[in-house]
Amino acid sequence: MIKKFLQSLSIGLLIVQVVNAQPDRWQQAVDYKMDVDFNIKTHQLTGKQKLKYYNNSPDTLYKVFYHLYLNAFQPNSEMDVRSREIIDPDKRVGDRITKLKWNEQGFIKVEALKMNGKPVKYKVVGTILEVTLSKPILPRKSVVFDMDFISQLPLQIRRTGRFNAEGIEYSFAQWYPKMCNYDYQGWHAHPYVGREFYGIWGDFDVKITLPSNYIVAGTGYLQNKAEVGYGYSDKEPASRNPRMTWHFKANKVHDFVWAADPDYKQIVHKMTDGTVLRFFYQPGDKTDENWQKLPPVMEEVFNYVNNKYGKYPYKEYAFIQGGDGGMEYPMATLITGERGLVSLVGVSVHELVHSWYQMVLASNELLYPWMDEGFTSYVSDDVMNHLIMKKLIPGKYEDNPHLGSVRDYIKFSKTGYEEALSTHADHYTTNAAYNVASYVKGAVFLEQLRYIIGEDAFSKGMLVYFNTWKFKHPNPNDFIRIMEKVSGLELDWFKEYFVNTTDTIDYEIVEMRGNELIIKRIGQFPMPLDITVKLNDGTLLNYYIPLDMMRGSKKGDIVFHDFKENTPVSWVKTGFSIFINNNINDIDKVEIDASQRMADTDRNNNIWPRFMEAKEDYK
Ligand SMILES: [Zn+2]
């Protein structure tokens, strides 16, 4: 009986392992214990940090590096110089850092640092702490770092800081010394210029002490709810000491954010599935109405994304008014809150969706910002369209909410400012090139893929990708391999063109000769073609031309199906033709990609007869 049971159990385990095959890629791990005391007169916090660091790599480490992000808010920091020299600076930053007085600047000062109880040598280089270890950390061993530090929170310039434009007193982001990530691609101790992040997962245990009239919102689960009150518990405490300690814990997160303001109002919304959503905002005419409408809308967003893109793995999430614009953190976001409903929902959706792509998948944003911002933008567009359909927000429902991204990318590709997606996030020549590449072209990457492999494989792939690569920091190849497996198609050519080049797609219908449709590839970038023929009686006929290097064709596309499949075409051919079943006299119109999903830079030459385009031009 037992033996039989064990046999079936082991067979069961075997099957589970095959289905959920987790990639074998080691990850460093961290456990932070921090105890910090905040002085609201000096805007400084004094902190003790105990960091258990797990070297799960096969390598011996002789050095480690920490981020000291707040050092960026000092005149002549790399962030300041970069902002003053780039031709299109972020208006929120501009030359503001250079004008900060000493007591308005930010810093993280390391007062003492020990590894396993023994002092280590360290040196501050801008926003990076370089630590030379007296004893190396051997492979698959853990050590404990003890650090005393003082942080000064700068005037709010970007993301973090005090007194933001909407009057939130303290937005504590990037506020503590944070271990840089070391992975299979080496150390990632990049200087902070105000852009992207890359972190290590671990457990955070954070105690924050400050005057008790401040309400704190942040990452994780508050441990002392009854003592705190302020909406965290049903009853308010009978009294509070003049200073109060807030104790938060969070598991398997790669950062910790918090904000504090005496005026915060908290709305607690418990979802049907038990997830607790918390909303913190400063009450007033510009916030009350729309923040009160937010909770049920965000529950619908959670349900939709959980179902379609993977399950949110934490039990709580906090939407916190603070910072500037919107910025994502684990289990929380800082967003500006004096917004109209659609804008408030829009920023909340975008930052929340980062929970999937930045907090749980967490591709290295320095190297692949588009796998976070682009995928997040893509899913956000889908979610917003869904909310419109559900009439939870006003707006026009679109059959395809991603066409705007395709058009924006095409427009920018013609400016001459475009840089390849493979560019390091910090090193794009202009902010515009970075923005379009990361947010727009990253989304277009997914839309092109959906066009190439079809809806069924694509939506399956998005789920399999999340479940396979969660908590593993996937790279572009990891993603495309998933899409290859779900579609059965070879897709490396697509990834290489789209990520590593700025080559563009442009196909032209040269002419119809009898029933022969003659096509020319003008752009360098080859693609499979969806071709729609409209007959004079209104009948639509679909013809599909795969590329031979795909080794197959798409199936299960909701937009383009019931097609006649033509012989695959080689990418080397710039000219080729297909034969239409009907004669030229029966044909009203032929169009390459009538869905307009393919990022073809010149749509006018996609149509035959060409006078139709001329008609458009003269209207
Ligand atoms: Zn974003």
Residues whose N, C-alpha, C, O or C-beta is under 5 A from the ligand:
A	BS01	ZN	E373
